[in-house]
Amino acid sequence: MNIQNLIIHEFLNLYHILKELEQDLNFKVMEAQNLEILDNKKRNLKNYLIITRKELLNVENQFILNHLPIKIFKLIEILNIKLLRQQFNIQSDINIKNYKINLNSREMLLREIKLNLTEKEINTIIYLSKIKDPVSIDELQTNVWGYHSDIETHTVETHIYRLRKKIFKAFDDEKFIISKKNGYQIK
């Protein structure tokens, strides 16, 4: 798991309290005395949460702590939840070709265009994107659908046909999933 960083902005007393508890917390505690220092700190960080007393304009990942007093254990619980939610959101986005796939919302995005997908469609796209060679129908049937039989079924072909049609209609991309002689592939 990535190190989670907590940046305390212009809140020196809180910084000292959390810094003292840092070894028992699930995040690294840092201080930013002004916006310039804050920008420098967050520039090199991927996973961070900023605690501030008032909202900072054009700054993401901030928690405004303006309801004081608050019990320290309650504050730590809130921070852990916010950092976990943020980590979950970071891990939910997958880039495939020019597209972003959001696992939480089951959406495929390209610029401002969104396409809603089913869980099976997401699983198919992710599976195909991880394998460099064409994936056979039998392999998809086993690894995505969980079918383990020799019964002739056209489920995979029908599903991929509909998925390709859906992607073409939304993004005008007929080459996202390529049909090869020995299976399907995302290049």
N, C-alpha and C positions, 0 to 999 in steps of 0.2 A: 504494500500500500504506500502511496505517496505520503511524504511528510506534509502534515497540515500546518499552516502558518497562521498565527493570529497577530495582526498588526494593530496596536493600540495607538490611535491618532489623537494627539493633544489631550491626553487623559493620564497624566503622570502617576497619580495615586493608584489608579487601577492597574497600570503597567507594573508598578512595584509589587502589588499584591499578587498578581498572576505570575510574575517572574519568580517570586518566592515559591510558588506552588508548581512551577513548570515541570519539575521532574516527576510529578504525580499526574500530570495532565497528558492528554493525547495530542497535543499540539505544541509547536515552538512559539514562544512569545517574543514579539519584537515591538520596538517603540518607533513612532514617527512623530517628531515634534512639529512638523509643518508639511504643507502639500508637496514641496519639492522633495523632501526626504521620503515621503509616502510614495511618490511616483518612482523614485529610484529603487525602493525596496520591492514594490510589487512588479516592477519591470522584469525582474529575474525569477519571479515566482509563478508557478502554475496554479497552485492550490492555496488560496489565502482567504481570510475573512478580516475585514477591517472593523474595529469597534470605534465608534465616534459618538460624541454627544449630540451633534447636529448633522443633518444630511449634507453630504458632499455632492455637488453637482458633477455629472459625467463620471462618476466613480462606481464601478460594479462591486458586488460582494461586500456590502457594508451592513452592519448591524448598528442601529442607532439606539444607544442606551440612554434614554432620557427619563425613565421611570425609576427614580432612586428614592429611598434606599432599596437594595435588593440583596437577598441572601446569597452568599458566594456560591453555595452548592446549586442554587437555582440558576444562577448565571452560568456556571460551568455546564449544567445540563442543557440550557438553551444553546450555548456555543457548540457543544458536541452535536446536537441535533442539526444545527445550521451547517456545520462542517460535513456531517455525514450526508445530508441532502445535497450539498454542493458536490461532494465526491461522487455520489450516485449520478448526478446530472452530467458530470464530466465523463464518466464511464459509459453513459448511455448513447453518446454520439459516435458513430463509425463513419469514416469517409471511404467511399468506394467510387473509384473513377472521379468524376466531377460532382458526385452526389454526396449528400450527408444523409445518413440513415439514423433516425432517432428511435432507439429501442423502447423508450418510455411511451412516447405518443404513437408509435408505429407509423411514422411518417418518413417519406423519402422526399428530400428537398433539393431543388436546384434553383439558385437565385431566389426569386419570390414565389416560385411554384411549389405547392405541396401536394403530395399524393398519399392518401391513406392506404395502408397495407394491412393485410391480415397477419396474424402471428406466423402462419405457415409460409406466407410469402416472404416475410422477414427472414425466417429460418432458412428458406431456400436461397435467398440472395446471399446471406452470410456464409452459408456452406459453400456455395459456388465461388465466392470471392476468396475463400481461404485456400482452395485447391487450384494449383496453376494449370493442371492438365484438364482436358474435358472430363466431365463426371458422367458416368453411365446412368441410365434410368434405374437399373437395379440398385446401384449405390445410393442414389437419391431416395429410392423407395425404402431402403433399409435405414439410412442414416437421418433422413428428415421426416419420413412418414412413419417409420417404425414397422413397416411390413416385412415379414420374414417368410414369404411363401413363394412358391414357383407358379402361383396362379397368374395367368395373363391379366394384367390390368392396365388401363390407359390413364390412370389417375395422374401420374407424374406428367405425361405429355400434355394432357388437358390443362392441368394446373399451370404449367410453364407457358403454354399457348396463351392462356388468359392473362397471365402476369406480363408477358411480353406485349400483348395488345394494350393493357392498362398503361404500361410505361410509355409506349409509343403515343398513345392518345394524350397523355399528360405532358410529355417532354419532347415528343417528336424524335425519339431515339429508338431506332429499330435494331441497333447493334449492341445494346446493353447486355443482353443474354444472347450468346451466339449458339446456334445449333450446329453441331459438328456430326460427322459420321458416327463417332463413338460416344456421343453424349452432348452435354451442355457446358458452356464455359462463359465466365465473365473475364474479359481481358483488361 
